[in-house]
Amino acid sequence: MFPAVPPAFLLAILLILLSTQVAYVVWPRRPNYLFRLALSAVAFGLGELGATVILGSRLALGDLHPAVDLVLLAGLQLAATRWAGRDEEPPPRQPGLGGRRSR
């Protein structure tokens, strides 16, 4: 009924979705989820392209290079968080919670 989906394709989708969710949980609200999802897909594609050219078939899990992909995904997600977070105001300080001036 449905055509057979290659396992490498399913692993790629799982890696993209899980890394996007982890990045969104660790750094919420900057940038939004759809931007993170697109960034993860681009990072995965660039990671696979770079790993195939540089490493060839070494360090591959089937047809994929998940270690290289995860390193590139984490780096790009962190860079996007830092870049998008510069415009936000710092959280307000609450007076009276520690320090010398609290009574």
N, CA, C and O of each residue as an XYZ file, in Angstrom:
412
protein
N       0.821     -1.182      0.000
C       0.000      0.000      0.000
C       0.870      1.253      0.000
O       0.713      2.109     -0.870
N       1.786      1.374      0.964
C       2.710      2.509      0.998
C       4.061      2.058      0.464
O       4.466      0.915      0.677
N       4.758      2.952     -0.230
C       6.100      2.569     -0.691
C       7.056      2.448      0.496
O       6.881      3.104      1.523
N       8.043      1.619      0.336
C       9.020      1.409      1.404
C       9.884      2.659      1.557
O      10.398      3.203      0.579
N      10.029      3.095      2.796
C      10.846      4.264      3.093
C      12.208      3.771      3.569
O      12.281      2.929      4.464
N      13.286      4.284      2.982
C      14.612      3.825      3.416
C      14.882      4.196      4.875
O      14.491      5.276      5.319
N      15.539      3.321      5.616
C      15.819      3.606      7.024
C      16.666      4.859      7.226
O      16.512      5.544      8.237
N      17.553      5.172      6.289
C      18.386      6.369      6.423
C      17.524      7.623      6.392
O      17.816      8.589      7.097
N      16.481      7.624      5.596
C      15.574      8.767      5.529
C      14.827      8.937      6.852
O      14.670     10.057      7.339
N      14.371      7.834      7.427
C      13.683      7.902      8.723
C      14.628      8.358      9.829
O      14.226      9.121     10.708
N      15.871      7.904      9.798
C      16.853      8.340     10.782
C      17.143      9.834     10.642
O      17.316     10.531     11.642
N      17.195     10.319      9.412
C      17.432     11.744      9.177
C      16.285     12.584      9.732
O      16.517     13.601     10.385
N      15.065     12.164      9.477
C      13.894     12.895      9.990
C      13.886     12.867     11.518
O      13.621     13.890     12.150
N      14.169     11.726     12.108
C      14.206     11.605     13.563
C      15.289     12.497     14.169
O      15.062     13.142     15.192
N      16.453     12.534     13.546
C      17.553     13.363     14.033
C      17.199     14.846     13.958
O      17.484     15.601     14.888
N      16.583     15.264     12.864
C      16.186     16.672     12.707
C      15.132     17.058     13.741
O      15.249     18.100     14.385
N      14.112     16.234     13.904
C      13.041     16.566     14.843
C      13.515     16.553     16.293
O      13.166     17.444     17.067
N      14.301     15.558     16.661
C      14.786     15.489     18.047
C      15.744     16.628     18.377
O      15.664     17.211     19.459
N      16.644     16.949     17.458
C      17.583     18.035     17.741
C      16.866     19.379     17.816
O      17.236     20.236     18.619
N      15.850     19.567     16.992
C      15.076     20.806     17.056
C      14.350     20.912     18.385
O      14.330     21.978     19.001
N      13.756     19.823     18.828
C      13.022     19.838     20.094
C      13.953     20.070     21.277
O      13.616     20.824     22.189
N      15.115     19.434     21.274
C      16.071     19.629     22.366
C      16.537     21.075     22.410
O      16.616     21.671     23.484
N      16.846     21.643     21.251
C      17.286     23.044     21.212
C      16.175     23.974     21.686
O      16.451     24.966     22.361
N      14.939     23.672     21.348
C      13.827     24.523     21.763
C      13.565     24.407     23.261
O      13.156     25.380     23.895
N      13.796     23.228     23.829
C      13.606     23.058     25.274
C      14.733     23.745     26.046
O      14.490     24.357     27.086
N      15.954     23.644     25.544
C      17.095     24.242     26.236
C      17.054     25.761     26.144
O      17.301     26.445     27.137
N      16.743     26.304     24.953
C      16.707     27.756     24.747
C      15.333     28.147     24.203
O      15.208     28.367     22.999
N      14.308     28.241     25.032
C      12.958     28.527     24.526
C      12.803     29.970     24.045
O      13.504     30.871     24.506
N      11.892     30.167     23.132
C      11.430     31.466     22.631
C      12.449     32.244     21.817
O      12.120     33.345     21.374
N      13.638     31.766     21.591
C      14.560     32.502     20.752
C      15.365     31.543     19.927
O      16.121     30.771     20.517
N      15.282     31.518     18.690
C      14.213     31.938     17.794
C      13.038     30.962     17.854
O      13.069     30.004     18.627
N      12.029     31.193     17.063
C      10.825     30.362     17.175
C      11.067     28.947     16.619
O      12.098     28.670     16.005
N      10.101     28.078     16.850
C      10.266     26.648     16.542
C      10.412     26.399     15.046
O      11.235     25.576     14.643
N       9.641     27.084     14.218
C       9.724     26.836     12.778
C      11.080     27.249     12.220
O      11.617     26.581     11.336
N      11.635     28.342     12.727
C      12.971     28.742     12.298
C      13.994     27.696     12.718
O      14.900     27.360     11.955
N      13.845     27.182     13.939
C      14.766     26.141     14.419
C      14.645     24.868     13.580
O      15.647     24.211     13.298
N      13.426     24.522     13.183
C      13.225     23.326     12.369
C      13.900     23.479     11.010
O      14.561     22.556     10.533
N      13.734     24.639     10.393
C      14.385     24.891      9.104
C      15.906     24.901      9.268
O      16.626     24.372      8.421
N      16.387     25.495     10.342
C      17.820     25.535     10.596
C      18.382     24.127     10.801
O      19.481     23.825     10.337
N      17.639     23.277     11.486
C      18.084     21.899     11.689
C      18.152     21.134     10.372
O      19.085     20.364     10.146
N      17.168     21.346      9.508
C      17.170     20.665      8.212
C      18.350     21.134      7.353
O      19.005     20.321      6.700
N      18.617     22.434      7.355
C      19.754     22.962      6.595
C      21.067     22.456      7.176
O      21.963     22.060      6.431
N      21.189     22.465      8.503
C      22.409     21.985      9.146
C      22.626     20.509      8.863
O      23.759     20.077      8.650
N      21.556     19.736      8.858
C      21.682     18.311      8.555
C      22.178     18.111      7.127
O      23.075     17.303      6.884
N      21.597     18.841      6.191
C      22.027     18.723      4.799
C      23.479     19.128      4.607
O      24.230     18.447      3.909
N      23.880     20.247      5.230
C      25.268     20.685      5.127
C      26.224     19.714      5.819
O      27.328     19.470      5.334
N      25.797     19.170      6.940
C      26.630     18.196      7.650
C      26.844     16.934      6.839
O      27.956     16.408      6.787
N      25.800     16.449      6.213
C      25.931     15.258      5.380
C      26.786     15.522      4.149
O      27.608     14.690      3.765
N      26.589     16.677      3.536
C      27.383     17.026      2.360
C      28.862     17.149      2.728
O      29.730     16.606      2.045
N      29.131     17.866      3.807
C      30.517     18.016      4.238
C      31.139     16.709      4.677
O      32.297     16.447      4.354
N      30.412     15.887      5.397
C      30.953     14.616      5.879
C      31.189     13.651      4.721
O      32.159     12.893      4.736
N      30.333     13.671      3.741
C      30.514     12.794      2.591
C      31.748     13.190      1.797
O      32.508     12.333      1.346
N      31.942     14.491      1.630
C      33.105     14.965      0.877
C      34.393     14.727      1.662
O      35.386     14.270      1.094
N      34.389     15.029      2.950
C      35.620     14.945      3.742
C      35.894     13.525      4.237
O      37.007     13.021      4.087
N      34.886     12.878      4.826
C      35.107     11.581      5.455
C      34.843     10.392      4.541
O      35.419      9.324      4.746
N      34.000     10.549      3.553
C      33.622      9.423      2.706
C      32.710      8.487      3.470
O      31.712      8.926      4.040
N      33.034      7.208      3.493
C      32.168      6.238      4.175
C      32.620      5.962      5.603
O      31.975      5.185      6.307
N      33.718      6.582      6.052
C      34.163      6.367      7.431
C      33.209      7.058      8.404
O      32.602      8.071      8.056
N      33.075      6.537      9.584
C      32.206      7.065     10.645
C      30.756      7.198     10.209
O      30.043      8.087     10.674
N      30.323      6.326      9.326
C      28.952      6.407      8.828
C      28.084      5.352      9.504
O      28.534      4.238      9.774
N      26.844      5.717      9.770
C      25.849      4.798     10.285
C      24.878      4.557      9.135
O      23.954      5.341      8.920
N      25.085      3.494      8.414
C      24.320      3.302      7.190
C      24.834      4.287      6.158
O      26.005      4.244      5.783
N      23.977      5.163      5.701
C      24.376      6.187      4.736
C      24.582      7.542      5.397
O      24.922      8.508      4.714
N      24.384      7.637      6.708
C      24.430      8.926      7.396
C      25.652      9.052      8.297
O      26.270      8.056      8.672
N      25.987     10.293      8.636
C      27.077     10.611      9.555
C      26.480     11.374     10.735
O      26.624     12.595     10.794
N      25.816     10.703     11.672
C      25.088     11.418     12.726
C      25.967     12.231     13.659
O      25.526     13.271     14.148
N      27.193     11.800     13.925
C      28.055     12.568     14.838
C      28.393     13.929     14.240
O      28.339     14.946     14.932
N      28.736     13.948     12.970
C      29.049     15.207     12.291
C      27.805     16.088     12.235
O      27.882     17.299     12.447
N      26.663     15.476     11.949
C      25.407     16.236     11.862
C      25.056     16.868     13.198
O      24.654     18.031     13.244
N      25.201     16.123     14.280
C      24.850     16.649     15.600
C      25.772     17.783     16.027
O      25.320     18.745     16.649
N      27.051     17.683     15.703
C      27.978     18.766     16.043
C      27.603     20.033     15.280
O      27.570     21.116     15.863
N      27.321     19.911     13.989
C      26.931     21.071     13.194
C      25.570     21.612     13.637
O      25.376     22.826     13.697
N      24.632     20.720     13.945
C      23.314     21.150     14.427
C      23.437     21.937     15.726
O      22.832     22.999     15.869
N      24.210     21.427     16.666
C      24.361     22.123     17.947
C      25.029     23.477     17.762
O      24.628     24.459     18.386
N      26.032     23.533     16.919
C      26.713     24.802     16.670
C      25.807     25.835     16.035
O      25.804     26.993     16.454
N      25.043     25.443     15.039
C      24.142     26.391     14.382
C      22.987     26.805     15.284
O      22.574     27.965     15.265
N      22.465     25.880     16.069
C      21.380     26.229     16.988
C      21.876     27.203     18.061
O      21.166     28.143     18.418
N      23.071     26.986     18.567
C      23.639     27.890     19.557
C      23.897     29.265     18.950
O      23.625     30.287     19.581
N      24.423     29.293     17.726
C      24.671     30.573     17.054
C      23.364     31.316     16.800
O      23.305     32.533     16.974
N      22.330     30.612     16.396
C      21.035     31.257     16.158
C      20.439     31.784     17.458
O      19.814     32.844     17.470
N      20.629     31.058     18.540
C      20.123     31.510     19.835
C      20.856     32.762     20.288
O      20.233     33.713     20.760
N      22.163     32.767     20.147
C      22.945     33.949     20.531
C      22.582     35.148     19.667
O      22.447     36.262     20.173
N      22.426     34.927     18.373
C      22.115     36.015     17.445
C      20.715     36.570     17.696
O      20.525     37.786     17.681
N      19.733     35.699     17.927
C      18.362     36.143     18.140
C      18.156     36.696     19.539
O      17.226     37.473     19.758
N      18.992     36.321     20.486
C      18.812     36.744     21.865
C      19.409     38.097     22.189
O      19.208     38.591     23.298
N      20.138     38.721     21.271
C      20.776     40.006     21.562
C      19.767     41.131     21.688
O      20.015     42.098     22.409
N      18.633     41.031     21.004
C      17.651     42.109     21.004
C      16.742     42.105     22.223
O      16.036     43.084     22.467
N      16.747     41.028     22.989
C      15.853     40.925     24.137
C      16.406     41.685     25.330
O      17.616     41.838     25.494
N      15.493     42.149     26.148
C      15.895     42.815     27.384
C      16.266     41.757     28.415
O      15.705     40.661     28.403
N      17.195     42.068     29.301
C      17.487     41.105     30.367
C      16.303     41.033     31.327
O      15.551     42.000     31.451
N      16.129     39.917     31.998
C      15.007     39.807     32.932
C      15.157     40.820     34.065
O      16.276     41.110     34.487
N      14.050     41.357     34.560
C      14.144     42.360     35.622
C      14.696     41.752     36.908
O      14.408     40.603     37.241
N      15.467     42.518     37.598
C      16.013     42.060     38.875
C      14.971     42.239     39.959
O      14.216     43.211     39.959
N      14.937     41.315     40.859
C      13.986     41.396     41.950
C      14.713     41.885     43.194
O      15.612     41.212     43.697
N      14.327     43.046     43.684
C      15.020     43.578     44.865
C      14.700     42.749     46.105
O      13.613     42.186     46.235
N      15.651     42.690     46.991
C      15.411     42.011     48.258
C      15.666     40.516     48.222
O      15.345     39.831     49.193
N      16.229     39.977     47.149
C      16.502     38.544     47.090
C      18.011     38.323     47.134
O      18.622     37.977     46.123
N      18.590     38.515     48.270
C      20.012     38.305     48.438
C      20.794     39.578     48.217
O      20.232     40.605     47.837
N      22.054     39.513     48.447
C      22.909     40.672     48.256
C      23.011     41.499     49.527
O      22.428     41.153     50.554
N      23.748     42.584     49.449
C      24.011     43.402     50.635
C      22.843     44.288     50.998
O      22.657     44.590     52.177
N      22.059     44.712     50.052
C      21.011     45.681     50.327
C      19.712     45.080     50.830
O      18.810     45.819     51.225
N      19.595     43.781     50.828
C      18.338     43.174     51.298
C      18.257     43.267     52.812
O      19.271     43.226     53.509
N      17.058     43.391     53.297
C      16.866     43.511     54.757
C      16.196     42.315     55.310
O      15.956     42.244     56.515
